[in-house]
Amino acid sequence: MVGAQLEAPVSSPGAAAGPVPTGLEGHRLAHRALPGRDLAEVELATALLGAELAAPLAVDVPAGAPAAPFARAATEQGLALVVGEEAARLHDRPPLLLVRMPGRTVVDGPEPAERLAALTGAHGLVLELDPVGEALESGGRVARAEHVAAVCRALAPLPVVVREAGSGLDGADARALQALGAAAVDVGGAGARPAGDPAFAGWGVMLAEAVAETALMAPDLPLIAGGPLRDGVQAAMCLALGATVAAPRFGVEDDAAETVAAVLHQLRVAVWACGAPSAAALHPGLLR
């Protein structure tokens, strides 16, 4: 059964021109005509990597977009922020600031990660893995398990989040990454890669499957649902499947304050309308 709220063309903030299948299309959240509380009473506060967030959302600055407006929006809303090297120049400092870098940059050693963490003063590092994309571009110079472990050791106690940036994360890999020292994972999802060989367009693990598998196989590992995630309703679905935090995709041309506020409001309404008192109370039984 395809959820009606996902059939129409997506007009939510940050939506891509062509919606990418996520595996959420066959579900809808339960709906309660009598939610049982005022909308403002819904509790969204969440802890991630030692930081207290006002809601289980991470603002991931899109490549090519100015970081400052998104940093300001994340700070004002009390959300996590994921950004590149420009983190060093930001005046706004959200409760959790994570700086991202490609996994291929640490193949020869963890020193680039150490320099980036020191330069930006971030609260943690996001190490992006995209083995299929890297293989198609560079012939396979990608970070392997020993490289991830070396970065985790070198940066400790600074947390390292490992993100699958192109094809989604298998549950077994999430468990392996936890053993290597990763503090959290961003499971991404098939279709998260913006471009590449069309033969691999649907390659990988869909977002919904990646979230559910990781929650099952690494239940104690903080889990970020990102990749092709589009809006606050899909964010709520991922939280119900076991995600700790959702990281919707924003567009380069989006008004940061407006789009972040809209996704946050969508999430609050979705939690409220399915009868849950809080984001933490979402569970798989609320998915139809």
C-alpha positions in Angstrom: 0.0 0.0 0.0 1.5 3.3 -1.1 1.1 6.1 1.5 -1.0 8.9 -0.1 1.2 11.6 1.5 4.2 10.4 -0.6 2.4 9.9 -3.9 2.1 13.5 -5.0 5.1 15.5 -6.2 7.1 16.6 -3.2 6.9 20.3 -2.6 8.6 20.2 0.8 11.7 22.3 1.5 14.9 20.8 0.2 13.2 18.3 -2.1 15.1 17.1 -5.1 13.7 17.7 -8.6 13.0 13.9 -9.0 12.0 12.2 -5.7 14.4 9.3 -5.0 12.8 6.0 -3.7 13.5 5.5 0.0 11.6 2.4 0.8 9.2 4.5 2.9 6.7 4.8 0.0 4.9 1.6 1.1 4.2 3.0 4.6 2.3 5.7 6.3 2.3 6.8 9.9 -0.8 6.0 12.0 -3.2 8.9 12.1 -5.2 9.9 15.2 -8.2 12.2 14.8 -7.9 12.8 18.6 -4.2 13.2 19.2 -4.7 13.6 22.9 -2.6 16.7 23.5 -1.9 20.2 22.2 0.6 20.4 19.4 3.0 22.5 21.6 3.1 19.8 24.2 4.9 17.3 21.9 8.4 16.8 23.2 11.1 16.7 20.5 14.3 17.1 22.6 17.0 14.5 21.8 20.5 13.7 22.9 23.2 12.9 20.4 26.9 12.4 21.0 26.7 14.2 24.3 24.8 17.2 23.0 21.3 18.2 23.9 19.3 19.0 20.7 15.9 20.7 20.7 14.7 18.2 18.1 16.1 15.0 16.5 17.2 16.8 13.3 20.6 17.5 11.8 21.0 20.3 9.3 23.4 19.1 6.6 24.7 22.1 4.6 24.3 21.2 0.9 27.5 21.3 -1.2 27.8 24.6 -3.0 25.5 26.5 -0.6 26.7 29.2 1.8 27.1 27.6 5.2 26.4 30.7 7.4 22.6 30.8 6.9 22.2 27.1 7.7 24.5 27.5 10.7 22.3 30.3 11.9 19.1 28.3 11.4 20.6 25.3 13.2 21.8 27.4 16.1 18.5 29.3 16.5 16.5 26.0 16.4 18.9 24.1 18.6 19.7 21.5 16.0 22.9 19.6 14.9 24.9 21.0 12.0 27.0 19.1 9.5 29.3 21.2 7.3 32.6 21.1 5.5 35.8 23.0 6.1 33.9 26.3 6.2 33.0 25.4 9.8 36.2 27.2 10.8 34.7 30.5 9.7 31.2 30.2 11.2 30.1 32.7 13.8 27.1 30.7 14.9 27.9 27.6 16.9 25.0 25.1 17.2 24.8 22.6 20.1 26.5 20.0 17.9 28.8 21.0 15.1 30.1 18.1 12.9 32.6 18.6 10.1 32.6 16.2 7.1 35.4 14.9 4.9 35.7 12.2 2.2 37.0 8.8 3.4 39.6 8.7 0.6 41.5 11.5 2.3 42.5 9.3 5.2 43.7 6.3 3.1 47.3 7.4 3.7 46.8 8.1 7.4 44.5 10.0 9.8 46.5 13.2 9.8 44.1 15.1 7.4 41.2 14.3 9.8 43.3 15.5 12.8 44.1 18.7 11.0 40.5 19.3 10.0 39.2 18.7 13.5 41.7 21.1 15.0 41.1 23.8 12.4 37.4 23.9 12.7 37.0 23.3 16.4 34.1 21.0 15.6 32.5 18.7 18.2 33.0 15.6 15.9 33.9 14.4 12.5 31.8 12.8 9.8 33.8 10.5 7.6 32.0 9.9 4.3 32.3 6.5 2.6 31.1 6.0 -1.0 32.9 2.9 -2.2 30.9 2.5 -5.4 31.2 6.2 -6.3 34.9 6.2 -5.5 35.5 3.1 -7.6 33.8 4.6 -10.6 35.8 7.8 -10.3 39.2 6.7 -9.1 39.4 3.0 -9.6 38.9 2.0 -6.0 41.0 4.2 -3.8 38.6 4.0 -0.8 38.8 3.9 2.9 38.8 0.4 4.4 38.2 -0.9 7.9 41.7 -0.2 9.0 41.6 3.4 7.9 38.3 4.0 9.7 39.8 2.4 12.9 42.9 4.6 12.6 40.9 7.8 12.4 38.7 6.8 15.4 41.8 6.1 17.5 43.6 9.3 16.4 40.6 11.6 17.2 39.5 9.9 20.4 37.7 11.1 22.5 36.3 13.3 19.7 33.5 11.3 18.2 33.7 10.0 14.6 30.4 9.5 12.7 30.7 7.3 9.6 28.4 8.1 6.8 27.6 6.0 3.7 27.3 8.8 1.2 26.1 7.0 -1.9 24.4 3.6 -1.5 23.2 3.1 2.0 24.6 1.2 4.9 24.1 -2.5 5.5 23.3 -3.5 9.1 26.3 -5.8 9.3 28.6 -2.9 8.3 27.0 -0.7 10.9 27.9 -3.4 13.5 31.4 -3.6 12.2 31.8 0.1 12.3 30.7 0.2 15.9 33.4 -2.4 16.7 36.0 -0.2 14.8 35.2 2.7 17.2 32.6 4.7 15.3 30.5 6.8 17.7 27.5 6.9 15.3 26.6 6.1 11.7 24.7 8.0 9.1 23.1 5.2 7.1 22.3 7.3 3.9 20.4 5.3 1.4 20.4 4.1 -2.2 20.1 7.1 -4.5 21.9 9.5 -2.1 24.7 9.9 -4.7 23.9 12.9 -6.9 25.4 11.6 -10.1 27.4 8.8 -11.6 27.1 5.7 -13.8 23.4 5.1 -14.5 24.0 1.4 -14.3 24.4 1.9 -10.5 21.5 4.3 -10.0 19.5 1.9 -7.8 22.5 0.2 -6.3 22.6 -0.3 -2.5 20.4 -0.4 0.5 17.2 1.8 0.5 17.0 4.3 3.4 14.1 2.5 5.2 15.9 -0.8 5.1 19.2 0.7 6.1 17.6 2.3 9.2 15.7 -0.8 10.2 18.7 -3.2 9.7 21.1 -0.9 11.6 18.6 -0.4 14.5 18.3 -4.2 14.7 21.9 -5.2 14.3 23.6 -2.3 16.2 20.9 -1.3 18.7 23.2 0.7 21.0 24.8 2.7 18.1 23.4 6.2 17.5 21.8 6.2 14.1 21.4 9.2 11.7 18.9 8.8 8.8 20.0 11.0 5.9 20.7 10.3 2.3 17.6 10.9 0.1 15.4 11.9 3.1 13.2 14.8 2.0 10.9 16.1 4.7 9.7 16.1 8.3 7.1 13.3 7.7 9.8 11.0 6.3 12.0 12.0 9.2 9.3 10.9 11.6 9.0 7.5 9.8 12.8 7.0 10.1 12.6 7.8 13.8 9.8 5.2 14.1 12.0 2.7 12.4 14.8 3.3 15.0 16.8 6.3 13.9 18.1 8.6 16.6 18.2 11.7 14.4 17.2 12.5 10.9 19.1 14.7 8.4 16.8 15.8 5.6 18.3 16.8 2.3 18.3 20.6 1.6 18.7 22.3 -1.7 21.4 24.8 -2.6 18.8 27.5 -3.4 16.7 26.9 -0.3 16.1 29.7 2.2 17.8 28.2 5.2 15.7 29.7 8.0 12.5 29.0 6.2 13.3 25.4 5.1 14.7 24.3 8.4 11.7 25.8 10.3 9.3 24.0 7.9 10.9 20.6 8.3 10.9 21.1 12.1 7.2 22.0 12.0 6.4 19.0 9.7 8.1 16.7 12.2 6.2 18.1 15.2 2.9 17.8 13.4 3.7 14.2 12.3 4.6 13.1 15.8 1.5 14.8 17.2 -0.9 13.5 14.6 0.0 9.8 15.1 -0.7 10.2 18.8 2.8 10.0 20.2 3.7 12.3 23.1 7.3 12.7 21.9 9.7 11.9 19.1 11.3 9.3 21.4 8.0 7.5 21.7 7.8 6.7 18.0 8.1 3.0 17.2 7.6 0.6 14.3 4.1 -0.2 15.3 3.0 3.3 14.3 3.9 2.5 10.7 1.0 1.1 8.6 
